[in-house]
Amino acid sequence: MSKKKSQGGIIYSTNPNYQPQVENEDTETLPPEKQQLKIWLDKKQRKGKIVTLITDFVGSIDDLKELEKALKNHCGSGGSSKDGEILIQGDHREKILLFLNGKGYNAKKAGG
């Protein structure tokens, strides 16, 4: 089964002039030095498994996927990305922080 994309949560409108808003999929990617990435360690709603979560990426989906692939290769681990977040399986905060800072990103650990 394929999943359908959400259209903003509106199912029905009584407004006769209603026009659905189309989200811009081609968001312009900020240069690495202007990105403010946060690196979290997370295990909520993941059945106790630990993941490293990189948040606050601003840019296109293609650029997010490219960064995800580079991080997965660098850490030697699996992962995924969507909605401006990258998940890397396992605790790789130090590796990811050094990698991102080496690439020119403004990244820092978050969440105590």
The 8 nearest C-alpha neighbors of each residue, nearest first, counted from 0:
[[1, 2, 3, 4, 5, 6, 81, 79],
 [2, 0, 3, 4, 5, 6, 81, 79],
 [1, 3, 4, 0, 5, 6, 81, 8],
 [4, 2, 5, 1, 6, 0, 7, 8],
 [5, 3, 6, 2, 7, 1, 8, 22],
 [4, 6, 7, 8, 3, 9, 2, 10],
 [5, 7, 8, 4, 9, 19, 21, 10],
 [6, 8, 9, 5, 20, 19, 10, 21],
 [7, 9, 6, 10, 5, 11, 4, 19],
 [10, 8, 7, 11, 6, 12, 19, 5],
 [9, 11, 8, 12, 6, 7, 5, 19],
 [10, 12, 9, 13, 14, 8, 17, 19],
 [11, 13, 14, 10, 17, 9, 15, 16],
 [12, 14, 15, 11, 17, 16, 10, 9],
 [13, 15, 17, 12, 16, 11, 18, 19],
 [14, 16, 17, 13, 12, 18, 11, 19],
 [17, 15, 14, 18, 13, 12, 19, 20],
 [18, 16, 14, 15, 19, 12, 13, 20],
 [17, 19, 20, 16, 15, 14, 21, 12],
 [20, 18, 21, 17, 6, 7, 9, 22],
 [21, 19, 18, 22, 6, 7, 17, 23],
 [20, 22, 19, 23, 6, 24, 7, 18],
 [23, 21, 24, 20, 6, 25, 7, 26],
 [22, 24, 25, 26, 21, 20, 59, 27],
 [23, 25, 26, 22, 59, 60, 21, 27],
 [26, 24, 59, 23, 27, 60, 58, 28],
 [27, 25, 59, 58, 24, 28, 23, 57],
 [26, 28, 58, 59, 25, 29, 57, 24],
 [58, 29, 27, 59, 57, 26, 30, 62],
 [28, 30, 58, 33, 57, 34, 31, 27],
 [29, 31, 33, 32, 28, 34, 104, 103],
 [32, 30, 104, 34, 33, 103, 29, 105],
 [31, 33, 104, 103, 30, 34, 105, 35],
 [34, 32, 31, 30, 29, 35, 105, 104],
 [33, 35, 31, 32, 105, 36, 104, 29],
 [36, 34, 105, 106, 33, 55, 37, 56],
 [37, 35, 106, 55, 54, 34, 56, 105],
 [36, 38, 107, 54, 53, 106, 108, 109],
 [37, 39, 53, 108, 109, 52, 107, 92],
 [40, 38, 52, 109, 51, 110, 41, 108],
 [41, 39, 51, 50, 52, 90, 49, 38],
 [40, 42, 50, 49, 43, 39, 51, 52],
 [43, 41, 49, 45, 47, 48, 50, 44],
 [42, 44, 45, 41, 47, 46, 48, 49],
 [45, 43, 46, 42, 47, 48, 41, 49],
 [44, 46, 43, 42, 47, 48, 49, 41],
 [45, 47, 48, 44, 42, 43, 49, 50],
 [48, 46, 45, 42, 49, 43, 44, 41],
 [49, 47, 45, 42, 46, 50, 89, 88],
 [48, 50, 42, 89, 41, 47, 90, 88],
 [51, 49, 88, 89, 41, 87, 40, 90],
 [50, 52, 40, 87, 90, 39, 86, 89],
 [51, 53, 86, 39, 38, 85, 40, 50],
 [52, 54, 38, 85, 84, 37, 39, 36],
 [55, 53, 84, 37, 36, 56, 83, 52],
 [54, 56, 36, 83, 57, 35, 37, 84],
 [57, 55, 83, 54, 36, 58, 84, 34],
 [58, 56, 28, 29, 55, 83, 34, 59],
 [28, 59, 57, 27, 26, 29, 56, 62],
 [58, 60, 26, 62, 61, 25, 28, 27],
 [59, 61, 63, 62, 64, 58, 24, 25],
 [62, 60, 64, 59, 63, 65, 58, 66],
 [61, 63, 65, 59, 64, 60, 66, 58],
 [62, 64, 60, 66, 61, 65, 67, 59],
 [65, 63, 67, 61, 62, 66, 68, 60],
 [64, 66, 62, 68, 67, 63, 61, 69],
 [65, 67, 69, 63, 68, 64, 70, 62],
 [68, 66, 64, 70, 65, 69, 63, 71],
 [67, 69, 71, 65, 66, 70, 64, 72],
 [70, 68, 66, 72, 67, 71, 73, 65],
 [71, 69, 73, 67, 72, 68, 74, 66],
 [70, 72, 68, 74, 76, 73, 69, 75],
 [73, 71, 75, 69, 70, 74, 68, 76],
 [72, 74, 70, 71, 75, 69, 98, 94],
 [75, 73, 71, 76, 72, 70, 91, 94],
 [76, 74, 72, 73, 71, 77, 70, 88],
 [75, 77, 71, 74, 88, 87, 78, 72],
 [78, 76, 88, 71, 87, 75, 79, 86],
 [77, 79, 87, 86, 88, 71, 76, 80],
 [78, 80, 86, 85, 87, 67, 81, 77],
 [81, 79, 85, 84, 86, 67, 64, 82],
 [80, 82, 84, 83, 85, 79, 60, 63],
 [81, 83, 84, 80, 60, 85, 56, 54],
 [82, 84, 56, 81, 55, 54, 57, 85],
 [85, 83, 54, 81, 82, 80, 53, 56],
 [84, 86, 80, 53, 52, 79, 67, 87],
 [87, 85, 52, 78, 79, 51, 80, 50],
 [86, 88, 78, 51, 50, 77, 89, 52],
 [87, 89, 50, 78, 77, 76, 51, 86],
 [88, 90, 50, 49, 91, 51, 87, 76],
 [89, 91, 51, 92, 50, 49, 40, 88],
 [90, 92, 94, 93, 95, 89, 51, 74],
 [91, 93, 95, 94, 90, 96, 51, 38],
 [92, 94, 96, 95, 91, 97, 90, 98],
 [95, 93, 97, 91, 96, 92, 98, 74],
 [94, 96, 98, 92, 93, 97, 99, 91],
 [95, 97, 93, 99, 98, 94, 92, 100],
 [96, 98, 100, 94, 95, 99, 101, 93],
 [99, 97, 95, 101, 96, 100, 94, 102],
 [100, 98, 102, 104, 96, 101, 97, 95],
 [99, 101, 103, 104, 97, 102, 98, 96],
 [100, 102, 98, 99, 103, 97, 104, 96],
 [103, 101, 99, 100, 104, 98, 31, 97],
 [104, 102, 100, 101, 32, 31, 99, 105],
 [105, 103, 31, 32, 100, 99, 106, 102],
 [106, 104, 35, 34, 32, 36, 100, 103],
 [107, 105, 36, 37, 104, 35, 100, 96],
 [108, 106, 37, 38, 109, 36, 96, 105],
 [107, 109, 38, 37, 39, 110, 106, 92],
 [110, 108, 39, 38, 37, 111, 107, 40],
 [109, 111, 39, 108, 40, 38, 37, 41],
 [110, 109, 108, 39, 40, 38, 41, 107]]
